[in-house]
Each structure stands twice: as C-alpha cells, then as structure tokens.
Amino acid sequence: MDTGYFKIRLDSKPLPNNAEYQRLIGSHLYIATHSRPDIAACVGILSRKVSSPTLVDWTEARRVVRYLLRTIDYGLRLGAPGAEFKLVGYCDSDWAGDSTDRKSCSGYLYRIGGATVSWISRKQSCVATSTMEAEYVALSGAAQEAVWLRGLLDELDEKQVQATTVYEDNRSCLDFVALDHQKKRSKHIDIRYHYTRDVCATGVIDLQYCTSEDMIADILTKPLGAERVRKFAAMMGLVPIPGRDG
C-alpha cells in the first residue's frame, strides 16, 4: 500500500458505484483474517471506506490484489525445527495515523513454537494524546489476547507455566506500566486500559523491550515500504511454500 495514502486520498474523487469495492474488500478481509497477516493493516484501513470509497481507495485495493498475486505461493509456516513451544507476543501502535479523526491503530501478534497463531490490526476507539498512550492502549488489547490464548493452551494440555513474554518498542510505555501511581498527564486514561498493569503484576505476562527494527507488529499498524513488508513477513513465518503456486 502507498505509504503516503492518508495524504493523497484527501483530494480523490468518490467512486460512482461502490458495490465492486465492497465485494473486493470483503474478499480481502477473509484472506487477511485467515492466512495473510501481512495485508491486515492495509485491509483494515481500506475497509473504513466501504460506504464512501474514492478512486484512490479503489487503486489501493487493486494494489493489494497485485501483491497477493505476486506472492500467491506464500503461506504461514506452522512451526520451526527445534523451536520451544512457548507463547510469545509482539505489540505496537502508530500514533494519530488517520488524519480524519487522529485515532491510532493497534497491532499485536502472537507466536508459539515458531508459528504465528494470532494477529490483530484494529483502529483504536479513543484519541491518544501521545505515542506512549497509543502504545499503552494497544498493550491492553494484547494483554487480553495473551490471557485468552493461555487459557486455550491450558485446555489443550499445553499449560504455559512461565509468564508470556510480550515485546514492546516504546520505553516510555514500559516505564509507565511499571509505575505504581498515576501522574497528572495520565489521569485521563480510561480505567479499562490499566488491565496491562494487573496481568504484569500477577505474573501472567512479562513485558520486554524490542527495537523498532525488529518489531514484527509494526506491519499491523500502518502501510510500510516494500523492503520492510518483506522483512516482517519473513519474520512472521510467511514464506514461499515449495509446490504451492495457486
């Protein structure tokens, strides 16, 4: 997807008929949800315009199709030789990426045994006043997903004895989670987003710092350049499968 999408869409003309656009986005959503996390952010952004798409939206939707056709032999590798069967998460957020309402986008991803098993790219419901706050809101959703996945693994007799490591690339956010009190500038944050602190305090998850260059979840928050898309797709385990050509 064009990394300057949010700027170039402002002057774009509306589509005369949005039926074809809606059908295409519906197909994209199915693929992004079930097997291609690398297009999740782009599809999430384009799906916000199903009621009033523009020519730029139509162009970008077709661009996603071209990308899928060029990578039609790609699939998620379920597991890696010698990988420990341990749940690991990655969480990230952009900040005020959507110029229409300045809301941020959360993205998180979980892997177990070297396989990507869960991912989300979702627009936040509130306006974050800083990058730290946007990351903190994203962590709340990631923490809830970690608790659910741990419960599911427990039912499958794969109990996660140790805390689930969740990687985050914002040091201010990590410091804020570790605080035992609120500061004046953070009192406005909704109580529900403090769920992260609780699960950290009880040893359910363990937050660790990860550099932005290695943050896989970055691909779930905003459009990226081709090189970074290829890099993060490979880190997810999305690779060409021999003999799979569509």
Disulfide bonds with the S-S distance in Angstrom:
none
